[in-house]
């Protein structure tokens, strides 16, 4: 799965789950500060990513995630295991 495919899945998830305008979702967008994602939302996002990609992110994988690109890189890292 390419980074672009992961980004598309992530953008669609943020748009559908949290009603975020896709124009606000850039690689350097901060999930917590810019999009107001909280810890419960992050769990929903992790679950959605698993269903869409087949890759399960652990809570530890998400601890250092701050930006959209961080999420993409976390999925890439898990996919290479």
C-alpha positions, -999 to 999 in steps of 0.1 A, spaced: 0 0 0 14 34 -10 16 65 12 -9 82 -12 -34 53 -7 -30 55 30 -34 93 29 -66 89 9 -80 64 34 -70 87 63 -86 117 47 -118 99 40 -119 86 76 -114 121 90 -141 134 67 -166 107 74 -160 100 111 -155 136 123 -170 157 95 -137 175 89 -134 195 57 -110 177 34 -94 210 25 -81 212 61 -64 179 59 -28 183 48 3 163 56 15 188 82 -20 192 98 -19 185 135 -46 161 145 -50 174 180 -46 211 176 -58 218 141 -85 191 138 -94 188 175 -91 150 176 -91 137 211 -80 104 225 -114 87 220 -114 99 184 -79 86 179 -91 51 190 -120 53 164 -95 64 138 -71 35 146 -101 11 143 -111 26 110 -76 24 96 -75 -13 106 -107 -20 88 -97 -1 57 -60 -13 54 -59 -46 74 -30 -31 94 -36 -29 132 -20 1 148 -13 -3 185 -19 25 210 19 27 213 22 33 176 -1 62 180 15 78 210 40 98 190 16 107 162 9 144 159 3 151 122 -15 135 93 19 125 79 28 108 113 -2 86 109 7 77 74 43 68 85 29 47 114 8 27 90 38 23 66 59 11 95 33 -15 106 28 -27 70 65 -34 67 66 -58 97 
